Amino acid sequence: MPSVFYYISFYAIIQFMSERCFKCFKPKSVCLCKYGKELDTGVKFVFLMHPKEFRRTRTGTGYLSHLCLKDSEIIVGLDFTKNARFQQLLNDPQYYPALMYPGEDAITAETITQKLDEASTDPAPQKKLLLIILDATWFCAKKMIEHNQFLLELPKLSFSGSYRSIFTFKREPSPECISTIECCYYIIKELQAGNFVDPALDPEPLMNIFKAMIKLQLTAENERVLGIRTNSHDYDAKYNKIKEIPDFL
């Protein structure tokens, strides 16, 4: 017979979920969904999400990207060499898989059309770009590459431009490191410039929902400092200072 603790725990879970949006997992009072919009880019986005990133889905930008991109999916794991779903996508003849990764041998949005034409066999239609993005911290992303060396054998796609993240309150190893959702936004913009993605498509919902998440997170941190919310970071001084909310919000 289930214990009283079981019923209390089950009730707590139901109560917790009833107060949250089932799409963005935020409390309904601060739901982020209204800031986003489903975008049909014509590109298949696959986010290889590190398990640690999966545990912070409510604050991770990979999941927000997935919410906004129509043809996208998340595959969670560390070693994808035998992941059935990922291997199925890689071997699907309709796709041209490319890893979003820098390198001297990386192609850019300017040359991607030529590469897809070369990969397609006449009279078959042009292959669809399958863009693989590692959704993890930079440290964990390196671990993912170590466990999946075969990824580096795939064609690599990189930016032709240089970008800086607006996620300034989060520490990154170098200035050019950007978040997953910013990566999606900028590569879509570059693909539009190369006429690979419809130039009429408005990718701003990606940045809108990202900016709303930043504002929500900064506001919550400030409320903890002010005592409005419970502060669980008393051990670290950096969590006891009021954060300035950027002007773009």
C-alpha positions as CSV (number, residue, x, y, z in Angstrom):
1,M,0.0,0.0,0.0
2,P,1.5,3.4,-0.9
3,S,2.7,5.5,2.0
4,V,1.4,8.9,3.1
5,F,4.7,10.3,1.8
6,Y,3.9,8.9,-1.7
7,Y,0.6,10.7,-1.8
8,I,2.1,14.0,-0.5
9,S,4.9,13.8,-3.1
10,F,2.5,13.0,-5.9
11,Y,0.2,15.9,-4.9
12,A,3.3,18.2,-4.7
13,I,4.3,17.3,-8.3
14,I,0.7,17.8,-9.6
15,Q,0.5,21.2,-7.8
16,F,3.9,22.2,-9.2
17,M,3.1,21.3,-12.8
18,S,-0.4,22.9,-12.6
19,E,1.2,26.2,-11.9
20,R,3.6,26.0,-14.8
21,C,3.4,26.3,-18.6
22,F,3.9,22.9,-20.2
23,K,5.9,24.3,-23.1
24,C,8.5,26.6,-21.5
25,F,8.3,25.1,-18.0
26,K,8.1,28.6,-16.5
27,P,5.4,29.6,-13.9
28,K,2.3,30.6,-15.8
29,S,2.6,34.1,-14.4
30,V,5.9,34.6,-16.3
31,C,5.4,32.3,-19.3
32,L,7.8,33.0,-22.1
33,C,5.8,31.5,-24.9
34,K,4.2,34.8,-25.9
35,Y,7.6,36.2,-26.9
36,G,8.4,33.3,-29.2
37,K,7.0,32.2,-32.5
38,E,7.4,29.0,-34.6
39,L,9.8,29.6,-37.4
40,D,9.9,27.4,-40.5
41,T,13.4,27.8,-41.8
42,G,13.6,24.8,-44.1
43,V,16.5,23.5,-42.1
44,K,16.4,20.5,-39.8
45,F,17.9,21.5,-36.4
46,V,19.2,18.8,-34.1
47,F,20.4,19.7,-30.6
48,L,22.7,17.2,-29.0
49,M,22.1,18.1,-25.4
50,H,24.5,17.2,-22.6
51,P,22.7,15.6,-19.6
52,K,23.8,18.5,-17.4
53,E,22.1,20.9,-19.8
54,F,19.0,18.8,-19.8
55,R,18.8,19.1,-16.0
56,R,18.7,22.9,-16.4
57,T,16.1,22.9,-19.2
58,R,14.2,25.7,-17.7
59,T,17.1,28.1,-18.0
60,G,18.9,26.6,-21.0
61,T,18.6,28.2,-24.4
62,G,18.7,25.0,-26.4
63,Y,15.2,24.2,-25.3
64,L,14.0,27.8,-26.1
65,S,15.5,27.3,-29.6
66,H,13.6,24.1,-30.0
67,L,10.4,25.8,-29.0
68,C,10.9,28.4,-31.8
69,L,12.2,26.2,-34.6
70,K,9.6,24.2,-36.4
71,D,11.7,21.3,-37.7
72,S,13.9,20.7,-34.7
73,E,14.5,18.0,-32.0
74,I,16.6,17.5,-28.9
75,I,18.6,14.3,-28.3
76,V,20.0,14.0,-24.8
77,G,23.2,12.1,-24.1
78,L,27.0,12.0,-24.0
79,D,27.9,9.2,-26.4
80,F,25.9,9.3,-29.6
81,T,27.9,6.6,-31.5
82,K,25.1,4.1,-30.9
83,N,22.1,6.4,-30.4
84,A,19.5,4.9,-32.7
85,R,17.6,8.2,-33.4
86,F,20.7,10.2,-34.2
87,Q,22.2,7.5,-36.4
88,Q,18.9,7.2,-38.2
89,L,19.0,11.0,-39.0
90,L,22.6,10.8,-40.1
91,N,21.9,8.0,-42.5
92,D,18.7,9.4,-43.9
93,P,19.4,10.2,-47.6
94,Q,17.1,13.2,-47.6
95,Y,19.5,15.1,-45.3
96,Y,22.9,16.7,-45.6
97,P,24.3,16.6,-42.1
98,A,26.6,19.3,-40.9
99,L,28.1,20.1,-37.5
100,M,28.0,23.7,-36.3
101,Y,31.7,23.9,-35.4
102,P,34.6,26.2,-36.2
103,G,37.6,25.1,-38.2
104,E,39.8,25.9,-41.2
105,D,37.9,23.3,-43.2
106,A,34.4,24.6,-42.2
107,I,32.1,25.8,-44.9
108,T,29.9,29.0,-44.5
109,A,26.4,30.0,-45.3
110,E,27.8,31.5,-48.6
111,T,28.9,28.1,-49.9
112,I,26.3,25.7,-48.3
113,T,24.1,25.7,-51.4
114,Q,26.9,24.6,-53.6
115,K,27.8,21.8,-51.1
116,L,24.2,20.6,-51.1
117,D,24.0,20.6,-54.9
118,E,27.1,18.5,-55.0
119,A,25.8,16.0,-52.4
120,S,22.5,15.6,-54.3
121,T,22.2,13.1,-57.1
122,D,20.5,14.1,-60.2
123,P,17.5,14.0,-60.7
124,A,16.9,13.7,-56.9
125,P,15.8,17.0,-55.2
126,Q,18.4,18.9,-53.2
127,K,19.1,17.5,-49.8
128,K,17.8,19.2,-46.7
129,L,20.4,20.7,-44.4
130,L,20.6,18.8,-41.1
131,L,22.3,21.2,-38.8
132,I,23.8,19.6,-35.6
133,I,24.4,21.9,-32.7
134,L,26.0,20.9,-29.4
135,D,23.9,22.2,-26.6
136,A,26.3,22.3,-23.6
137,T,28.7,24.5,-21.7
138,W,32.0,24.9,-23.6
139,F,33.7,22.5,-21.1
140,C,31.0,19.8,-21.6
141,A,30.9,20.4,-25.3
142,K,34.6,19.4,-25.4
143,K,33.7,16.2,-23.5
144,M,31.0,15.5,-26.0
145,I,33.5,15.8,-28.9
146,E,35.9,13.5,-27.0
147,H,33.2,10.8,-26.8
148,N,32.0,11.4,-30.4
149,Q,35.1,11.8,-32.6
150,F,33.0,10.8,-35.6
151,L,31.2,14.1,-35.4
152,L,34.4,15.9,-36.5
153,E,34.3,13.7,-39.7
154,L,31.1,15.4,-40.7
155,P,31.1,18.6,-42.8
156,K,31.4,21.6,-40.5
157,L,29.4,24.8,-40.8
158,S,30.7,28.0,-39.2
159,F,30.0,31.7,-39.2
160,S,31.4,34.1,-41.7
161,G,30.9,37.0,-39.3
162,S,32.0,37.6,-35.7
163,Y,29.4,38.0,-32.9
164,R,29.2,38.8,-29.3
165,S,26.7,37.4,-26.8
166,I,24.1,39.5,-25.0
167,F,24.2,36.9,-22.2
168,T,26.9,39.1,-20.6
169,F,26.2,38.1,-17.0
170,K,27.1,34.5,-17.7
171,R,30.8,33.8,-17.8
172,E,32.2,32.4,-21.0
173,P,35.8,31.3,-21.9
174,S,36.1,33.9,-24.6
175,P,34.1,36.9,-26.0
176,E,33.1,35.2,-29.2
177,C,31.4,32.3,-27.3
178,I,27.6,32.7,-27.8
179,S,24.6,30.8,-26.5
180,T,22.8,28.1,-28.4
181,I,19.8,30.3,-29.2
182,E,22.1,33.1,-30.5
183,C,23.9,30.5,-32.6
184,C,20.6,29.6,-34.2
185,Y,19.7,33.2,-34.7
186,Y,23.0,34.3,-36.4
187,I,23.3,31.2,-38.6
188,I,19.7,31.8,-39.8
189,K,20.6,35.4,-40.6
190,E,23.7,34.3,-42.6
191,L,21.7,31.6,-44.4
192,Q,19.2,34.3,-45.3
193,A,21.9,36.5,-46.6
194,G,23.0,33.6,-48.9
195,N,19.4,33.1,-50.0
196,F,19.4,29.6,-48.5
197,V,16.7,30.5,-46.0
198,D,13.8,32.7,-47.1
199,P,14.9,36.4,-46.5
200,A,11.3,37.3,-45.6
201,L,11.4,35.0,-42.5
202,D,11.7,37.1,-39.3
203,P,14.1,35.3,-36.9
204,E,13.6,37.9,-34.2
205,P,11.3,35.7,-32.0
206,L,14.5,33.8,-31.1
207,M,16.1,36.9,-29.7
208,N,12.8,38.1,-28.2
209,I,12.3,35.0,-26.1
210,F,16.0,34.9,-25.2
211,K,15.9,38.6,-24.0
212,A,12.7,37.8,-22.0
213,M,14.5,34.9,-20.3
214,I,17.4,37.1,-19.4
215,K,15.2,39.7,-17.9
216,L,13.2,37.1,-16.0
217,Q,16.4,35.5,-14.6
218,L,18.0,38.8,-13.6
219,T,14.8,40.0,-12.0
220,A,14.6,36.8,-10.0
221,E,18.2,37.1,-8.8
222,N,17.7,40.7,-7.7
223,E,14.6,39.7,-5.8
224,R,16.6,37.1,-4.0
225,V,19.2,39.8,-3.0
226,L,16.4,42.1,-1.8
227,G,14.9,39.3,0.3
228,I,11.7,39.0,-1.8
229,R,12.6,35.5,-2.7
230,T,14.6,32.8,-0.8
231,N,18.3,33.2,-1.5
232,S,20.1,29.9,-1.9
233,H,23.4,31.4,-2.7
234,D,24.5,33.0,0.6
235,Y,27.8,31.2,0.3
236,D,28.9,33.2,-2.8
237,A,29.2,37.0,-2.8
238,K,28.6,37.3,-6.5
239,Y,24.9,36.2,-5.9
240,N,24.4,39.0,-3.3
241,K,24.8,41.9,-5.6
242,I,22.0,43.7,-7.5
243,K,22.4,42.9,-11.2
244,E,21.8,45.6,-13.8
245,I,19.2,44.7,-16.4
246,P,20.6,45.5,-19.9
247,D,19.1,48.3,-21.9
248,F,17.9,46.0,-24.7
249,L,15.3,44.7,-22.3
